[in-house]
Amino acid sequence: MTPLPSQKSIHPSFSFVTELRYSQRTRTTTRRPPQLVVATVSLSLICTHPQRGSHVEFAVSLNIGVSDNFDYINFLKEHEDYKPCWHHEAQFFAFIMRKDIRLTIRSHYSATGRTLSSSSTDLRSSKEDKFNRKREQVTSASLYTHPRLLRMKNERIANRTRVYELLRSIGVVPDKLDGLELPVTVEVMQERVDFLLKLGLTIEDINNYPLVLGCTVKKNMIPVLDYIGKLGVRKSTFTEFLRRYPQVLHASVVVDLAPVVKYLQGMDIKPDDVPRVLEKYPEVLGFKLEGTMSTSVAYLIGIGVARREIGGVLTKYPEILGLRAGRVIKPFVEYLESLGIPRLAVARLIEKRPYILGFGLEEQVKPNAKSLLDYHVRQTSLAAVVAQYPEIIGIDLETKLLNQQGFLNSIIGLAPDEFGSVVEKMLQIVNLSDRTIVKHVDFLKECGFSSEQVKKMVVGCPQLLALNTDIMKLSYDYFKTTMGRPLDDLIMFPAFFTYGLESTIKPKHKLVAKKGVKCSFAWLLNCSNEKFEERMNYDSMDMEEMEMESSFDFNTLMEPRYDDYSNYEDDRDDEYL
C-alpha cells in the first residue's frame, strides 16, 4: 500500500483542512445481500489560503458500500490526521479508492465570512478586496490541473507547432490535419514525408490527401505495400496506385485487403489477372463484400451475362464492381432495350465490351442517341447502329458528326440525308481523319470515277473510305485486265473492293467464266463459298436471288449458351433499386 503523503511533503498552496463537517444517510438495497449497506457520506472541506485568507469549500459526496457494522464516526476519527492538499488530489483519490469508495467531487469558491477563528477572520478581511478582484481570473478547472499534466499539454502543443512549421516549409498545407494524431517529433514526420516522396508521390499529391501523413511507415505503409507487391502489383505502378487510392495505406491487410482479394479470386478472376485488376482499379480494395460488388455481379448474371464470363468481364473492366446496380447498370440496360436492342443482346455486348457500362446515361448515351437522329439516322436503324458499334455512344458525337458532315459535303457533295445513310452503314466514319478520306477519294477518281460517281459509291459502301488502298489497287487491276467488266458494275456494287482477291474474287470469277454465266457482282460475291458452289450446280439460276441489301441480324449477338446463366426473373430487378 502506498503511504499517505506527510504534512512536510505537501506544498502549502492552501492551508490544511480547518473544518470538517459530515452527514450521513444510510439505505439498504434489495439488490445486495442484507448484510451490505450502501451509505452516502457528505463532507464539507474548507481550506484557507495561508497568506490571502481566502476560503475554498469542497463538497465531497462519498457512496460507500460497507457492512452494516461499519462505524462512520470512527472511520473519520481514524483519518483526521490526514489533511489533504488539493494539489495532491491524486494521492487522496488513491487512498479513497483503496477503501472501495466511489466519489463525486463538486467544488465552489466561497467569499462568505465563514471562518473558524478570529485570526483567520482578520486575515481574510484584509485580503478580501484583492481576492474579489482576481476571482474572475481563476477557474475551477485550474484547481484540478496537475502541473505535470499542464506541462505535458504545453509540450504537445509546442511539438505540433514545430511539425506544422516543417510541413509548411516543404509546401504541405496542414490545415486539414487538426484533430489527427501526428508524430511527436519533427524527425518522424520528416521520415514519413521522405518515404512518400520516394514512392513517387509529390507534395501536390500529399496536399490532395493530407491524411496520409497520419500513417506510420512501419505499421501502415510498409505492410500494405509488401502485401500488394506479393500479389503481383508491379512496383512501377505503385505511384499511380497510391495517387488514385491513397486511403489503402490506412487499411489492415488481414481485415480489409485479404477478404477483397479472396472475393475477386472467387469471381473466377485468374490469379495472374488479380494484380492487373488492382492496377486498373485500386479503389476496389476499399469496397465492402456485402455491398455494391455483390449486387452488381448478381444483376449482370440476372440479365443474361454468362457466369463463366464474369471473370473476363471484371478483368476487362473492374470498375463494374463500383457501379450501383439500381442506379447505374439497370437504367443503362433498360435504355438500350428501349432503343430496340433485346436484353440478351445487351448482355452479350457487356460481355464483349463491358466498358460501355461506364458511359454516363444522361451525360453521354442519351444525348448521342438524339444526335444520331438529328443527323438523319433512321429510328428503325438506331438499335442496329448502337449494337454494331456501341463505343460510339460514349464519345463527343455531336461535334464529330457536325465536322464530318461538313467535310464530306465539301469534297464529294454529300447531302445531309445521304450522310445519315452513310452513318447507318458505317458509324466509324465519324472517326476517320480528313487525310484518310481525301486519300481514298483521290484513288477512286484516279480509277476514272467522277465526283458524282464517287459519292454514289460512298453512299452505297462507306467502307471504301477506310480500306487499304494498296489492296484496292490490286483488286481494281484484276477487274480491269481480267474480268473485262464496265465501271458501272463497280458503281452498282462498290462492295467489290471489300472482298479478298485471292480467296473470293478470283475463284468465283473462274467458275462463272468457265460456265459462261453472266451475273452481277452482288450475285457473284454476296454469298458464302458453299452457297456459291450450290448455285453453280443448279439447272437454272435466279439472278435476283442475292440482290437484296443485307441488314444487321441481332441473332448474331444472341447465340445460345450451354451454361445455366439466367435463373433470375425479370421482376427481380426491383431488388437492386
Order of alpha helices (4+ residues) and beta strands (2+ residues): beta-beta-beta-alpha-alpha-beta-alpha-alpha-alpha-alpha-alpha-alpha-alpha-alpha-alpha-alpha-alpha-alpha-alpha-alpha-alpha-alpha-alpha-alpha-alpha-alpha-alpha-alpha-alpha-alpha
